[in-house]
Amino acid sequence: MASYYNPADLGKFGTIADFQPQLAEKFFAWYGDVFAEGALTQREKSLIALAVAHAVQCPYCIDAYTTDSLQKGATEQMMMEAVHVAAAIRGGASLVHGVMMMNKVNDVSM
Amino acid sequence: MALATTSLLRRGSELSDTSYQLRVLRSHESTAHLPTFAQSLRAHGLAPLQPGETRVFQVNMGKMCNQACKHCHVDAGPDRTEIMSRETLEQCLAFLAATSIPIVDLTGGAPEMNPHFRWFVDEVVKLGRTVMVRCNLTIIVANPKYNDLPQFYAERSVHVVSSLPFYDAAHTDRQRGGGVFDDSIAAMRMLNDAGYAKPDSGLLLDLVYNPVGAILPGPQALLEGDFKRALSTKHSVQFNSLICITNMPISRFLEFLISRGLYEQYMQTLVQAFNPAAAQGVMCRDTISIGWDGMVYDCDFNQMLDLTVACSSTHISSLTPEQLRARTIVVDQHCYGCTAGAGSSCGGQLA
């Protein structure tokens, strides 16, 4: 294994079924339904996926949902705002735990 | 207006040779493993591809254009001098008169730059056919002699179909050249003033969207809503429908793909997105395309690859409607561009 991440592996996602077909079939069917037009548009779902891809820092997902967002007519500005949402939640998630730290400080302090 | 690029021909690019383009499409080492388009058709019981009734007679009036867009499949531009002659246009009229093909679709280059353009439009109208013009918009404001085109079109109920790859200047100008967006909006306003896209005027102004890069176009209805909102609220201009067209992997777009190392990925995307429903409705089944020199093709893209119709006569002066009806449509790897996803045609998405 020359590298942990290989761009060509994204196109082989479907081959996870080789080791466990029943679960893969259920996953891909569910995955397709998740991204179908619903109460949210396909473009909104694609931008959410792009934001989550940055939060979980998955290179495959960033690759796939950058292309998908563009294909759904999202602009660069929309896409960067989605990434900021992910970053804000990640940053906020750290900072809000500062309250926990403060509670502990108050607990142990005279 | 700054040009986005210059023609492959002017630059002496090897891609200006259509036989070289075909070699890339058929046997580039990165895509040699992909199924041929004919194989994909056969796998879905669609081969050989046969024509239906011809509804659209598309005439390429010349490669001359006031723009030089980065993705142009015609390799058109200000340096191209190929123009359909009056003699060839008369041959087109004679063919049309012997048929009942209802729509005559004029394209280029900028078809308005052909000196016989207005005469030809009038002759087609006299035959009782609908004229559709692929107007790049900026030609209307490029020179005072073109400023009255909106009135000319309106008086003849010409259906205007105009390229606008995005609803903002940044994306549009990146593909089509500096200042193109502002000029396009000015031209749209002139068309609106002449009655185009006004309720009950019967004058149609459609826009053509094609992606500014190596991606497939998005859902036509969704993008049409985006375009209408943005163009109406920010620029107070109106249009009827948005037509989404996939960029074909030929000519200057092929150059872009190869130069960026995206050719393999783009072809794979097209092949993986092969949609049999779209393949059944491809435009070559109801369209014929006439080159500036009178040669006849199954579609505009075959024309740009010099793939003439598979008939005993291939020139409009000698071709007969019977020969056309009996032909088999010529296909090659670029045809995957029309069958990917929701499909693509000069009239928009297919499935």
Interface residues (C-beta under 8 A of the other chain):
Chain A: G11 T41 Q42 R43 T67 L70 Q71 K72 G73 T75
Chain B: D168 H171 P211 G213 I215 L216 P217 G218 P219 L222 L223 D226 Q268
